[in-house]
């Protein structure tokens, strides 16, 4: 067992910490407070971060990226999230699909899309799966309702595919230049067997984004509606093969594995920030002339926050290490589910310490609680927990039937 | 005999308020553009209608022109109102509760003569208690089980000017209903030299020269209803505005009653009802989500918490209506109000989050009511001096800890 970081990992971690402290934290609360969800985002921070490598960190070196390992990626996501969870996610969303491109795109596609992605500080990526009538059904397709799930339709017409339908809550929806879109190419079979993944540039005729969702937390992060009206996508943009979305986008790609680690690492950064901000309150605020930290209840709460945060850190880094050693276990799913519980407990405990002063809540900690709520439907809801069991914990012969 | 069988009148009032909330409150307060912009301004038309139904003066005795509702009825009404909007509920409940304390128990005939008609006739005549002061430490916290706990000495003073006037100077903060109240009951030190025993309560009408009212608002203002800071600068009121005896002390008007957890409960019920409705129309996994174990058991947990919380609140209210049952030890002498507050605020926080989770991603969208319920539940969890302090008060009472006289 060796828990030490190598020089490269340490260097990325410190670079991310400095960027979070110098650039992200100073704008975090003001961006979060903007009421119009289309206005919370700013390219400035993305451009600055991109120049430091945070947008392209996960692209393999042979394709011109930084080729960071999973441990480095986890460290960087946590450090950025310590400054602002939603800004960290905007960067790491690009890594998620960098992994996918590296794993499943052919060389011609990599050439067409990775090069412009690497060259342009404002080239961010997104992926569209969820639809108004298909959320959980795409993550855990029901055996007894084979036609449930994705309805966005793709029909072949010559060298093109014609896409019609709608996606909702799509990450980076209003800002991404390239989307990976899952569309139904065979309506007569299950979503797993009849779905194809397409690369859809935002300039595609017949494609546009609609409403940007106004979320309680993660306000910087842009989740939008994507609308396809006879959108024309070249056949050369099919990723992996027709009706192959599930196989290609699934565990084999690295994209899915990364997604689990991503949410847990981001949660870790939020927990670190909660510990830090709560400690500051406990050390500076007084009651009866004594610091809050002198009270037993406050010490017990600080203890709980640190205990849970450190447990999460150990788990996150273990999963990152497993990924780097090509060990596939249930841990990625489990740490993602676990992070949902921990981020809420830790941020809510910070709020117990901070409380309202003079009738006003601590703004930084209040934001962390709102950001923490986002996990409830991403990483730790019942569907994700059952998915972890079915995909990773059940003996393989049993799992295969699901 | 302990009896929670509601009277025909109580059932009727519950149904009437429920219909009012469905028909008149929710259509205003849950409009998606209002939710989307986190607009928490008071809907004055809704409050007017509620006043015309008698809800503003609910707890004021019938002799004094109110509905004369007992505590149990008032908690039922508070829950119903809060299912529509916590801010509307908080505003009405505060006025109704103070209306009973002030007009029924503390005012003399001459004062009633001067203020009662104006109060009854004006739908927008609200009441406020000005008690807390800026920088005063209200937490029990570090003073748990130590003799020095209890309210700090007041810095707001009232000095007699001749025989005819009080001259008030000082500042108050976190005054619930401050922005809408037309009459304030202000706690002041009338005999600062004697310390805590010199606390008196003086009635100050809103338009009194020397009184400045500043509304506290914004998304981080951690209270329901409205709240204000008051500044008194040589603010003069007639000597006859002294409420009760001079130096009668703190605590003659309770800071809050069981209506407080009842409003909290209303938030939980609104979240539960929304989740239950949605679970019966949303299909995933080939069937309605209510038919999935994961959702079904979550809804059951919510229902369990709601029922236990409601029972606890009703028990507190019944005890308040039957002091003889506490006196003869039929009912626990522990601080039941704190017990109800602790259980309800923690339960409703979980209820609101669980209910939001039933909606998936829609549960975190600002234009949907669920995120409002979660935010409202968090406010209840930490408003005032919070649940930690309530726990410490219960802990002190378990061993009968009492502060030396004058410090409580």
Interface residues (C-beta under 8 A of the other chain):
Chain A: X33 X35 X130 X133 X135 X136 X137 X140 X142 X144 X145 X148 X168 X169 X213 X214 X215 X216 X217 X223 X287 X288 X290 X292 X294 X295 X297 X344 X351 X352 X355 X356 X358 X359 X360 X361 X363 X366 X369 X373 X374 X376 X377 X381 X382 X383 X386
Chain B: X36 X37 X38 X134 X137 X139 X141 X142 X143 X148 X173 X174 X216 X218 X219 X220 X221 X222 X223 X227 X283 X284 X285 X286 X287 X292 X294 X295 X298 X353 X356 X357 X360 X361 X363 X364 X365 X366 X367 X371 X374 X375 X378 X382 X383 X386 X388
